[in-house]
Amino acid sequence: MKNFFEYDFAEFQQFLAENNFEKFRARQVFDAVYKAKLFEPALFPSIGEPLKKFLAENVEFVAARRVGLKNSSDATGKYLFELSDGNFVESVLLQAPSDDGKLRRTLCMSTQVGCASGCRFCASALRGFVRNLNLGEILAQSLPFVEERELDGRKRRVFLFENIVVMGMGEPLANFDNLIKALGILNDPSKFAFGARRITVSTCGLADKIRELARMKFPFRLAISLHGATDEVRSQIMPINKKFPLGEVLSAAMEFSKACGRMITLEYILIKGLNDTFDQARKLAQIAKTLHAHVNLIPYNRVEGLEWKRPDPSRRRAFADILERAGVSCTLRREKGSQIEAACGQLALKKKLGDSLS
Ligand code: SF4
């Protein structure tokens, strides 16, 4: 059964016509899904029972079923989705005040089951790579998060998050085509019309794909996981550094910045005794200044089965101070989500291993 999101409008018209339904019904179905954000044919307005039944039996609207939730007191929710083949992926809904003091919710989505990149601090890597998510499975992680709001005097169903980050389980740029299609559907003004500047894709540094994004003038934000400011340190925790050493990643990042005219974010997980030295901080500051990049410092979230630890608060602060004194725009993240195993892949890994979800 083909997933609804695989159809463009003309194809869907054709599909209905071939099955003896009027072509104009395609507009009603597209509006029900993309404008009204209804994902069950039974709920579509202005559509008769025969078409509802046909759609329910012949088109897949939601490709993943939400089966688990963990909440933490820091306003972070982690959701587990079951796929049709019995695999699991997860997404995280984070809530935090932004610079203007308003609460913003950010949905963190996955693109693969497991991951082949093998970062040595990451829960997803413990499983190895299983498979890419298809288009429907990527989008399905956003579909349950809809709420009704009063807008312009009318009740409308809207996404209940304001930002999307693609940095859950998997390396997004290793599932390139499905990622680009999914982002296109989220951003398309005639579909979900979700602003490009509110979507960030995070990569562990696939330099060839970053260059491809530069060539296509990727309209979304890009974050690069650095986690080490020298090859020596980065290679200890990121095997991808062998294929794409730091110099290559940084030159691809520069190409992206120039082509897309947008500030890159450098993600840097602070791990005690490994990459939290002041020398690394100074080198990271130099890299960020050259790229005009923002740096996001993230204290390590403990992963069961891995030895790494986060530095103590004074060390984290001192590391951030070095960057700030060098004039680098930098955020030292609170440990949001640590209570619910929000390092990518931890919940899906537990489920796979048979643990129960609370
Ligand atoms: S950190 Fe990201 S890229 Fe690295 S193994 Fe985990 S999911 Fe893959």
Residues whose N, C-alpha, C, O or C-beta is under 5 A from the ligand:
A	BS01	SF4	C115 S117 G118 C119 C122 S124 A125 G168 M169 G170 E171 C204 C344
